[in-house]
Structures are given as structure tokens and as C-alpha cells.
Amino acid sequence: MYDLQIRTNFHQKCLRKHHFNSSTLVVDELGLQHGKCRADIAVINGHLIGYEIKSDVDSLRRLNDQIDSYNAVFDRVAAIVAECHLSEAVAILPEWWGVISVLEGQRGAIHFKTIRRSKQNTHVDDYAVAQLLWRNEAQEILANLGIRGKQLQEKRANLYCCIVSKLDSSELRRTIRKYLMQRTNWRHPALLSPSDGLFQPSATS
């Protein structure tokens, strides 16, 4: 099984309700910590939820680094793991990560089984969450907080630090989720049709 097979089937079979919920955004390849890592799938609603895929042809060499990046940003995380990696992955993953096994049936159907449910991440890094913002979004947030002039032209790292200093953790995450939700033309996967087919999102999706 390849990543694309797993990803497409997971969207169809496990994320269907999110695709049709107007208060939820599903994003493929969400960049974390300015490109240090990409989350394979992110679900954005009242929480930030991340999914990391490990297919038959993947290795687990980078998993520890990926874990650090996911831990810094997401409220909940689950790994979608091919059977060949399952035992090793469970030994590496934090206990609060969910684990979903994926296997291919004799006729080629992809099946998912929840091995362990995810739990709440209690160690989110506010600065890493702020890094999800584009520069213009960070500037707009600060302007709304009363920041003016040269401070808005600072480098991004300083803008993020300023936002983190102005908002408590809950308000920061709520604000950033709002900005992510209102983006358009942004890393949307193919969406499900009511008949279970696939269609590409429109420019205003």
C-alpha cells in the first residue's frame, strides 16, 4: 500500500463527516514549524487534530522528529500505520497518540482499525502554533490588538512572539483556528461527493 491509497481511503471512510461539515476544514500536508515537518492530514474545527501516515513503503527513521513537531502543534494526534510497522510504531509513539492500523484485503479494499484512541495533548507549544499563521495574518491579529507602526514590520519570529505574549493559550489557538478556517485555495484534498465519488474543491471551498 502506498501513501496515496491510504490517504484517499482515509478521507473517504474515516473523515467523510468532516468533509461535509461547514465548521470543519480538512487539509493535506499542513506545514509545521515553517517546514520542519508536514502533517499528512490535519482536521481543523474546535481543535487541531493531526494524522501521520506510515505506509508499507515508508520507514520510521524520521518518526521521532515528526513526533516532536506534531506534539508542539496539535491538540490530538493519531498515526495511521501499515501492519508491517505497527509493533515498532507503538513502541515509539507517545501514549497519548492514537494508533490506527491499516491493511489491504484480498480484493484490494483498504481497512482501518483503531488500536488506540488519541488523548488530549497537554504540552502544546504556543509559539509553534503561532507559526501556522501567514505573515499578513499575524500582522492583522496584532493590528487588531492595537499594535501599530514599525512593530508590524518586524520579522515573522518577532510577530509570533508578540502574539504569544498578548494572548493566552486558549485565545491564541481559537484565533489561529479561525484564520486557518477562513483561508481559500489552500491544500484542500479532493472532497467526497454524496455518492462517494471524488471531486475537486471549487475556488471558494
C-alpha positions as CSV (number, residue, x, y, z in Angstrom):
1,M,0.0,0.0,0.0
2,Y,1.2,3.5,-0.9
3,D,0.5,6.8,0.9
4,L,-2.0,7.9,-1.7
5,Q,-4.1,4.8,-1.4
6,I,-4.2,5.1,2.4
7,R,-4.8,8.8,2.3
8,T,-7.6,8.6,-0.2
9,N,-9.4,5.8,1.6
10,F,-9.0,7.5,5.0
11,H,-10.6,10.7,3.6
12,Q,-13.5,8.6,2.2
13,K,-14.1,6.2,5.0
14,C,-13.0,8.0,8.2
15,L,-13.2,11.7,7.5
16,R,-16.4,11.8,5.5
17,K,-18.4,13.6,8.1
18,H,-15.7,16.3,8.4
19,H,-15.7,17.0,4.7
20,F,-19.4,17.8,4.8
21,N,-19.3,19.9,8.0
22,S,-19.1,23.6,7.2
23,S,-17.5,24.3,10.6
24,T,-14.6,21.9,9.9
25,L,-11.6,22.2,7.5
26,V,-9.6,19.2,6.3
27,V,-6.1,19.9,5.0
28,D,-3.5,17.7,3.4
29,E,0.2,18.4,4.0
30,L,0.0,21.1,6.7
31,G,3.4,22.7,7.2
32,L,4.6,22.7,10.8
33,Q,7.3,24.9,12.3
34,H,7.9,26.6,9.0
35,G,8.6,23.5,7.0
36,K,10.4,21.4,9.6
37,C,7.7,18.8,9.1
38,R,4.4,18.4,7.3
39,A,1.4,16.8,8.9
40,D,-0.1,14.3,6.3
41,I,-3.7,15.3,7.2
42,A,-5.0,18.0,9.6
43,V,-8.6,18.4,10.7
44,I,-9.4,21.9,12.0
45,N,-12.6,22.7,13.9
46,G,-12.8,23.2,17.7
47,H,-9.5,21.5,17.9
48,L,-6.3,21.0,15.8
49,I,-6.1,17.2,15.0
50,G,-3.2,15.7,13.1
51,Y,-2.7,12.4,11.3
52,E,0.6,10.9,10.3
53,I,0.6,8.1,7.7
54,K,3.2,5.3,7.6
55,S,2.6,3.1,4.5
56,D,4.3,-0.2,3.6
57,V,6.9,1.7,1.7
58,D,7.7,4.3,4.3
59,S,10.4,3.9,7.0
60,L,10.2,5.1,10.6
61,R,13.6,6.8,10.5
62,R,12.1,10.3,10.8
63,L,9.3,9.4,13.2
64,N,10.9,10.8,16.4
65,D,11.4,14.2,14.7
66,Q,7.9,14.1,13.3
67,I,6.6,13.3,16.8
68,D,8.2,16.4,18.2
69,S,6.6,18.7,15.6
70,Y,3.2,17.2,15.9
71,N,3.4,17.4,19.7
72,A,4.2,21.1,19.5
73,V,1.1,22.0,17.5
74,F,-1.8,19.5,17.7
75,D,-4.4,19.0,20.4
76,R,-4.8,15.4,19.4
77,V,-2.8,13.2,17.0
78,A,-3.1,9.7,15.5
79,A,-0.7,7.6,13.5
80,I,-2.2,5.6,10.6
81,V,0.2,2.7,10.3
82,A,0.6,-0.2,7.9
83,E,0.7,-3.6,9.6
84,C,4.4,-4.1,8.9
85,H,5.3,-1.1,11.1
86,L,2.6,-1.5,13.8
87,S,4.7,-3.0,16.6
88,E,7.7,-0.7,16.1
89,A,5.5,2.4,15.8
90,V,3.5,1.6,19.0
91,A,6.8,1.3,20.9
92,I,8.0,4.7,19.6
93,L,4.8,6.8,19.8
94,P,3.8,8.8,22.9
95,E,1.0,7.1,24.9
96,W,-1.5,9.9,24.2
97,W,-1.2,9.4,20.4
98,G,-3.9,7.4,18.8
99,V,-2.9,4.4,16.6
100,I,-4.9,3.3,13.6
101,S,-3.8,0.1,11.7
102,V,-4.4,-0.1,8.0
103,L,-4.4,-3.3,5.9
104,E,-5.3,-4.3,2.4
105,G,-7.9,-7.0,1.9
106,Q,-7.7,-9.8,-0.6
107,R,-9.7,-7.9,-3.1
108,G,-7.7,-4.7,-2.7
109,A,-10.1,-2.9,-0.2
110,I,-8.4,-0.8,2.4
111,H,-9.5,-1.4,6.0
112,F,-8.8,0.7,9.1
113,K,-8.9,-0.4,12.7
114,T,-8.5,1.8,15.8
115,I,-5.8,0.2,18.0
116,R,-5.7,3.1,20.5
117,R,-7.7,6.3,20.8
118,S,-5.9,9.6,21.0
119,K,-5.9,11.7,24.1
120,Q,-5.6,15.4,24.8
121,N,-2.1,16.9,24.3
122,T,-1.2,18.8,27.5
123,H,2.0,20.2,26.2
124,V,1.2,22.3,23.1
125,D,3.8,25.0,22.3
126,D,2.1,28.3,21.7
127,Y,4.9,29.7,19.6
128,A,4.8,26.6,17.3
129,V,1.0,27.1,16.9
130,A,1.5,30.7,16.1
131,Q,3.9,29.7,13.3
132,L,0.9,28.3,11.4
133,L,0.0,31.9,10.6
134,W,1.0,33.6,7.4
135,R,2.8,36.9,7.9
136,N,-0.2,39.1,6.8
137,E,-2.4,37.1,9.2
138,A,0.0,37.7,12.1
139,Q,0.1,41.4,11.2
140,E,-3.7,41.6,11.1
141,I,-4.0,40.0,14.5
142,L,-1.5,42.4,16.1
143,A,-3.2,45.4,14.4
144,N,-6.5,44.2,16.0
145,L,-4.7,44.1,19.3
146,G,-3.6,47.7,18.9
147,I,-0.1,47.3,17.6
148,R,0.9,49.9,15.2
149,G,3.8,51.2,13.0
150,K,7.2,49.6,12.8
151,Q,6.3,46.7,15.2
152,L,4.1,45.3,12.4
153,Q,7.1,45.2,10.0
154,E,9.2,43.1,12.3
155,K,10.4,39.7,11.1
156,R,7.9,36.9,11.5
157,A,9.6,35.4,14.6
158,N,9.1,38.6,16.4
159,L,5.5,38.9,15.3
160,Y,4.8,35.4,16.6
161,C,6.4,36.2,19.9
162,C,4.3,39.3,20.3
163,I,1.1,37.4,19.6
164,V,2.0,34.8,22.1
165,S,2.7,37.5,24.7
166,K,-0.7,39.2,24.1
167,L,-3.0,36.1,24.0
168,D,-3.4,33.3,26.5
169,S,-3.1,29.8,25.1
170,S,-6.8,29.2,24.7
171,E,-7.4,32.5,22.9
172,L,-4.3,32.1,20.8
173,R,-5.4,28.7,19.5
174,R,-9.0,29.8,18.9
175,T,-7.8,32.8,16.9
176,I,-5.4,30.8,14.8
177,R,-8.0,28.2,14.1
178,K,-10.3,31.0,12.9
179,Y,-7.7,32.3,10.5
180,L,-6.9,28.8,9.1
181,M,-10.6,28.2,8.6
182,Q,-11.1,31.3,6.5
183,R,-8.3,30.6,4.0
184,T,-9.3,29.7,0.5
185,N,-7.4,27.7,-2.2
186,W,-5.3,26.1,0.4
187,R,-4.1,22.5,0.4
188,H,-7.6,21.0,0.3
189,P,-7.7,17.3,-0.5
190,A,-10.1,16.0,-3.1
191,L,-13.5,16.1,-1.4
192,L,-16.1,13.4,-1.2
193,S,-19.3,13.6,-3.2
194,P,-22.6,12.4,-1.6
195,S,-22.3,9.3,-3.9
196,D,-18.8,8.5,-2.5
197,G,-17.0,9.7,-5.6
198,L,-14.3,12.3,-5.6
199,F,-14.5,15.8,-6.9
200,Q,-12.0,18.7,-6.7
201,P,-12.9,21.6,-4.5
202,S,-14.0,24.8,-6.1
203,A,-12.0,28.1,-5.8
204,T,-14.2,29.1,-2.9
205,S,-14.1,25.9,-1.0
